[in-house]
Amino acid sequence: MISRQHNQQPLAENRLSILLAVVLTGTTLFRFVELPTYSWNARRIFGSPLGFTLGSNWLLSLLLMGLVSSGTYSLMQSRPKIQAPERALLFSLITPTLSALFASLLLLNAPSWPTWLGSLLLTGLLIGVIVQLTYQVYSLNAPHYAGIRMILNITDYLLASALFGLLLGAQERALVTGPAVIILSGLLSLDLLSASGGDTREVFLWGGVIALLEGELVWILSYWSISPWTAAMILTLGMYVGSGISYQHLLGKLQQRMLWEFAIIAAAMFILLLVIQP
């Protein structure tokens, strides 16, 4: 058993190195290759035209997400096997994939070559660390699970704030913003709730509830004249409260005292956001 684990560790490191090499090489090529752009315009929906443009920007994001997702899946396949996995492998792909989405947006918005190079180095560091941490918490009984899981949870909330802020800052229609927020918050909630080791059907149920509530919240915030980053922080706060309460429920530890604690924290943070107005 010990020799098998020693053999699997170099295999995991080799796969991670290959993943980072492919990601950085592919990202660099996209900087120099000009790809054709495809535009699609739909009929008017609710009185306004709706369409999208598929070009090199979208392809870079899809490429990074696909490479990181498949690379993480391959890496997780090399982990030591456990007889009764407490967490579906699908959930382990969420944080690395959304990290790749965030990294691609940093690269696309880089205004100069030095900034782009710095973003490229940050991309390699960010993806490498997150994938490695994801690999280490393959089981709830893995060494240092609590500490590493806390880092990944913080990463999920930071990703939520950043992606929500970029999305709302794009000033898209609510018909686009709403579903995007639902998808992002739903995926991140699934990753957070699955860490409880609860039943997969319940994880999907409560993750879906949180996603729908976030979709309703972004619709309400669209009528409020606040900055996109303030709205993004409020959405993240809503996801924190919803996932925190659901997480305790999945653990079977939810009590009335905890509800009051979440309510007080949410109220305090909400007031702080209104005062600071980021």
C-alpha positions as CSV (number, residue, x, y, z in Angstrom):
1,M,0.0,0.0,0.0
2,I,2.8,2.4,0.9
3,S,4.7,1.7,-2.3
4,R,1.5,2.2,-4.3
5,Q,1.0,5.7,-2.8
6,H,4.6,6.6,-3.5
7,N,4.2,5.5,-7.1
8,Q,1.0,7.6,-7.5
9,Q,2.5,10.8,-6.2
10,P,5.1,11.2,-9.0
11,L,2.3,10.3,-11.5
12,A,0.1,13.0,-10.1
13,E,3.0,15.5,-10.2
14,N,3.7,14.6,-13.8
15,R,0.1,15.0,-14.9
16,L,-0.1,18.4,-13.2
17,S,3.1,19.5,-14.9
18,I,1.7,18.4,-18.3
19,L,-1.5,20.2,-17.6
20,L,0.2,23.5,-16.8
21,A,2.5,23.2,-19.8
22,V,-0.4,22.6,-22.2
23,V,-2.5,25.4,-20.6
24,L,0.3,28.0,-20.8
25,T,1.3,27.0,-24.3
26,G,-2.2,27.1,-25.7
27,T,-2.8,30.5,-24.0
28,T,0.3,31.9,-25.6
29,L,-0.6,30.7,-29.0
30,F,-4.0,32.5,-28.8
31,R,-2.1,35.7,-28.3
32,F,-0.5,35.4,-31.8
33,V,-3.2,33.6,-33.8
34,E,-6.1,35.6,-35.2
35,L,-9.3,33.5,-35.5
36,P,-12.4,34.3,-37.5
37,T,-15.4,35.8,-35.7
38,Y,-19.0,34.4,-36.0
39,S,-22.0,36.6,-35.2
40,W,-25.5,35.3,-34.6
41,N,-28.5,37.6,-34.2
42,A,-31.8,36.3,-33.0
43,R,-35.3,37.8,-33.3
44,R,-36.4,40.4,-30.8
45,I,-37.1,39.0,-27.3
46,F,-39.2,41.2,-25.0
47,G,-38.9,44.0,-27.5
48,S,-35.1,44.0,-27.7
49,P,-32.7,42.2,-30.1
50,L,-30.6,39.4,-28.7
51,G,-27.6,37.8,-30.2
52,F,-24.0,36.9,-29.5
53,T,-20.6,37.0,-31.2
54,L,-18.3,33.9,-31.1
55,G,-14.6,34.9,-31.6
56,S,-11.2,34.3,-30.3
57,N,-12.1,35.7,-26.9
58,W,-14.8,33.1,-26.2
59,L,-12.6,30.4,-27.7
60,L,-9.8,31.2,-25.3
61,S,-12.1,30.9,-22.3
62,L,-13.6,27.7,-23.6
63,L,-10.1,26.3,-24.3
64,L,-8.8,27.1,-20.9
65,M,-11.9,25.7,-19.1
66,G,-11.8,22.5,-21.2
67,L,-8.1,21.9,-20.7
68,V,-8.2,22.5,-16.9
69,S,-11.4,20.5,-16.5
70,S,-10.1,17.5,-18.4
71,G,-6.6,17.8,-16.8
72,T,-8.2,17.9,-13.3
73,Y,-10.3,14.9,-14.1
74,S,-7.2,12.9,-15.3
75,L,-5.4,14.0,-12.1
76,M,-8.2,12.9,-9.8
77,Q,-8.3,9.6,-11.6
78,S,-4.8,8.9,-10.4
79,R,-5.6,9.5,-6.7
80,P,-5.7,6.6,-4.3
81,K,-8.9,4.7,-4.6
82,I,-11.4,4.8,-1.7
83,Q,-14.1,2.2,-1.3
84,A,-17.0,4.6,-0.8
85,P,-16.4,8.1,-2.2
86,E,-18.2,10.7,-0.1
87,R,-18.1,13.2,-3.0
88,A,-18.8,12.8,-6.7
89,L,-15.8,13.4,-8.9
90,L,-17.9,16.0,-10.9
91,F,-17.8,18.4,-8.0
92,S,-14.0,18.4,-7.9
93,L,-13.9,20.0,-11.4
94,I,-15.9,23.1,-10.5
95,T,-13.4,25.3,-8.7
96,P,-10.5,24.6,-11.1
97,T,-12.7,25.2,-14.2
98,L,-14.1,28.5,-12.9
99,S,-10.6,29.5,-12.0
100,A,-9.6,29.0,-15.6
101,L,-12.6,31.1,-16.7
102,F,-11.4,33.9,-14.4
103,A,-7.8,33.6,-15.6
104,S,-8.9,33.8,-19.2
105,L,-10.8,37.0,-18.5
106,L,-7.7,38.5,-16.9
107,L,-5.7,37.7,-20.0
108,L,-8.3,39.1,-22.3
109,N,-8.5,42.4,-20.5
110,A,-4.8,42.9,-20.2
111,P,-4.1,46.3,-21.7
112,S,-0.4,45.8,-22.4
113,W,2.3,43.2,-22.9
114,P,3.8,43.4,-19.4
115,T,0.3,43.1,-17.9
116,W,-0.4,40.2,-20.1
117,L,2.8,38.4,-19.1
118,G,2.0,39.0,-15.5
119,S,-1.5,37.6,-16.0
120,L,0.0,34.6,-17.7
121,L,2.2,33.8,-14.8
122,L,-0.7,34.4,-12.4
123,T,-2.7,32.0,-14.5
124,G,-0.2,29.2,-14.1
125,L,0.2,29.8,-10.4
126,L,-3.5,30.1,-9.8
127,I,-4.5,26.9,-11.7
128,G,-1.5,24.9,-10.4
129,V,-2.3,25.7,-6.7
130,I,-6.0,25.1,-7.0
131,V,-5.7,21.9,-8.9
132,Q,-3.1,20.6,-6.4
133,L,-5.3,21.5,-3.4
134,T,-8.3,19.9,-5.1
135,Y,-6.3,16.7,-5.6
136,Q,-5.3,16.7,-1.9
137,V,-8.9,16.7,-0.6
138,Y,-10.1,13.8,-2.7
139,S,-11.7,12.3,0.5
140,L,-13.2,13.8,3.7
141,N,-10.7,11.6,5.5
142,A,-7.7,13.0,3.6
143,P,-4.9,14.5,5.7
144,H,-5.4,18.2,6.5
145,Y,-8.8,18.1,4.9
146,A,-10.3,20.9,7.1
147,G,-7.6,23.4,6.4
148,I,-7.4,22.8,2.7
149,R,-11.1,22.8,2.3
150,M,-11.3,26.2,4.0
151,I,-8.8,27.6,1.5
152,L,-10.9,26.2,-1.4
153,N,-14.1,27.6,0.2
154,I,-12.5,31.1,0.4
155,T,-11.4,30.7,-3.2
156,D,-15.0,29.9,-4.2
157,Y,-16.3,33.1,-2.6
158,L,-13.5,35.2,-4.1
159,L,-14.3,33.7,-7.6
160,A,-18.0,34.5,-7.0
161,S,-17.2,38.1,-6.2
162,A,-14.8,38.5,-9.2
163,L,-17.0,36.8,-11.8
164,F,-20.2,38.5,-10.6
165,G,-18.4,41.9,-10.7
166,L,-17.1,41.3,-14.2
167,L,-20.5,40.1,-15.4
168,L,-22.5,42.9,-13.9
169,G,-19.8,45.4,-15.1
170,A,-20.4,44.3,-18.7
171,Q,-23.9,46.0,-18.5
172,E,-25.6,43.1,-20.3
173,R,-29.4,42.7,-20.3
174,A,-31.0,41.0,-17.4
175,L,-32.0,38.2,-19.8
176,V,-28.3,37.4,-20.1
177,T,-27.1,38.4,-16.6
178,G,-29.8,36.5,-14.7
179,P,-29.1,33.0,-16.2
180,A,-25.3,33.6,-16.0
181,V,-25.6,34.4,-12.3
182,I,-27.8,31.3,-11.7
183,I,-25.3,29.1,-13.4
184,L,-22.2,30.5,-11.6
185,S,-23.8,30.6,-8.2
186,G,-25.3,27.1,-8.7
187,L,-21.9,25.6,-9.6
188,L,-20.1,27.2,-6.8
189,S,-22.8,26.3,-4.3
190,L,-22.6,22.7,-5.4
191,D,-18.8,22.7,-4.7
192,L,-19.4,24.2,-1.3
193,L,-22.2,21.9,-0.3
194,S,-20.7,18.7,-1.6
195,A,-17.8,19.2,0.9
196,S,-20.2,18.1,3.6
197,G,-20.3,14.6,2.2
198,G,-24.1,14.7,2.1
199,D,-26.3,12.9,-0.3
200,T,-25.7,14.0,-3.9
201,R,-29.5,14.5,-4.6
202,E,-29.8,16.8,-1.6
203,V,-26.7,18.7,-2.6
204,F,-28.2,19.3,-6.1
205,L,-31.5,20.3,-4.5
206,W,-30.1,22.9,-2.1
207,G,-27.6,24.1,-4.7
208,G,-30.5,24.7,-7.1
209,V,-32.5,26.6,-4.5
210,I,-29.5,28.9,-3.8
211,A,-29.0,29.4,-7.6
212,L,-32.6,30.4,-8.1
213,L,-32.5,32.8,-5.1
214,E,-29.4,34.4,-6.5
215,G,-31.2,34.8,-9.9
216,E,-34.1,36.6,-8.1
217,L,-31.6,38.7,-6.2
218,V,-29.7,39.9,-9.3
219,W,-33.1,40.9,-10.8
220,I,-33.9,43.0,-7.7
221,L,-30.4,44.6,-7.7
222,S,-30.8,45.6,-11.4
223,Y,-33.3,48.2,-10.2
224,W,-30.9,49.7,-7.6
225,S,-28.5,52.4,-8.6
226,I,-25.4,50.8,-7.0
227,S,-22.0,50.0,-8.5
228,P,-21.5,46.5,-10.2
229,W,-19.0,45.6,-7.5
230,T,-21.3,46.5,-4.7
231,A,-24.0,44.3,-6.3
232,A,-21.5,41.5,-6.8
233,M,-20.5,41.6,-3.1
234,I,-24.2,41.5,-2.1
235,L,-24.7,38.5,-4.4
236,T,-21.7,36.8,-2.8
237,L,-23.1,37.6,0.7
238,G,-26.4,36.0,-0.3
239,M,-24.6,32.9,-1.6
240,Y,-22.5,32.7,1.6
241,V,-25.7,32.8,3.8
242,G,-27.6,30.3,1.6
243,S,-24.7,27.8,1.3
244,G,-23.8,28.1,5.0
245,I,-27.3,27.3,6.2
246,S,-27.7,24.5,3.7
247,Y,-24.2,23.1,4.6
248,Q,-25.2,22.9,8.3
249,H,-28.5,21.3,7.3
250,L,-26.7,18.6,5.3
251,L,-24.5,17.9,8.3
252,G,-27.6,17.6,10.5
253,K,-26.3,20.3,12.8
254,L,-28.6,23.2,11.9
255,Q,-30.0,24.9,15.0
256,Q,-31.9,28.1,15.7
257,R,-28.8,29.7,17.2
258,M,-27.0,29.3,13.9
259,L,-29.8,30.9,12.0
260,W,-29.5,34.0,14.2
261,E,-25.7,34.0,13.8
262,F,-26.0,34.0,10.0
263,A,-28.7,36.7,10.1
264,I,-26.5,38.9,12.3
265,I,-23.5,38.4,10.1
266,A,-25.5,39.1,6.9
267,A,-27.0,42.2,8.3
268,A,-23.7,43.6,9.5
269,M,-21.9,42.8,6.2
270,F,-24.8,44.3,4.3
271,I,-24.7,47.6,6.2
272,L,-20.9,47.7,5.8
273,L,-21.2,47.3,2.0
274,L,-23.7,50.1,1.9
275,V,-21.3,52.4,3.8
276,I,-18.2,51.4,1.9
277,Q,-19.9,51.2,-1.6
278,P,-17.0,49.4,-3.4
